[in-house]
């Protein structure tokens, strides 16, 4: 509660923070009739004494930020309460109480927010040993039991069903999903750590030999053959050099299913434009007449193949024939005119025979 006293020189009530004793009345924006106030001195969340409350807790709607205590029908022992301002159903739970605004703001971005104690304990048992390319959302971690390395991701763009499917049905030459949990803020994924260098790493320093470019393209197609061949196909939607890893033994792995989706024949367009601009097919970025499909991945494969051969995207430099004929079919603006994955593999094998 606010500490309250009357100024001896006038009839104005002064309110004081119960934590740091700052004069709230002197803080910018403050008014004596606000139902609650966050002290600008220490961040303490305070409830006005005039507000009827069972204790000194200010319950704030997570949907709109309005105070729940002052809303008709609110009870602190109801378990939940639907905000009368925005309709958001708030959990009235002591676990949701914070001593300060700073603590609340930190918890808002906590990747483990909303998980059970068991899930938090399991996921935080992995020891972080470093970030991937200085990204805070992707880390290298080790198992406390075995010391084995894994990749931990905090994803904000994802289809949880796809990750759950891949966890139960691992695909060869894709990182195996070891564990996952969905918090209030993200999907936390623990996946197999693959040692090696990306196709992007090679392109940054030159181009691939034609035979190697064909081999890598065929290896990626083998993965797509599985994804596209499912009863409900999975469309990767973000095939690009940085998402393809080459191990020291020469094996090729396809990474990053963040943008992936189940192919839905009933949809006429994508609801969200996801992908990497230069590798995204017209239908991915709103310029097509159809939704993303398995042919979307074929478009990206065409761009990838051109980049591996020339170091540049087709609009900057086209690969020589007969490679360009294959690439141009992949990147046709008409998705129906593009190869399917089996046809692309046949075309690549034919190029390998000519090389």
Buried (B, 14 or more C-beta within 10 A) or exposed (E): BBBBEEEEEEEEEBBBBBBEEBBBBEBEEBEBEBBBBBBBBBBBBBBBBEBEBEEEBBBBBBBEEBBBBBBEEBEBEEEEBBBBBEEBEBEBEEEBEBEBBEEBEEBEEBBBBBBEEEBBEBBBEBEEEEEBEEEEEBBBBBBEEEEEBBBBBBBEEBBEEBBBBBBEEEBEBBBBBBBBBBBEBBBBBBBBBBEBEBBBEBBEEEBBEBEBBBBBBBBBBBBBBBBBEEEEBBBBBBBBBBBBBBEEEEEBBBBBBBBBBEBBEEEEEBEEBBBBEBBBBBBBBEEBEBBBBBBBBBBBBBBBBBBBBBBBBBEEEBBEEEBBEBBBBBBBEEBEEBBBBEBBBEBBEEBBEEE
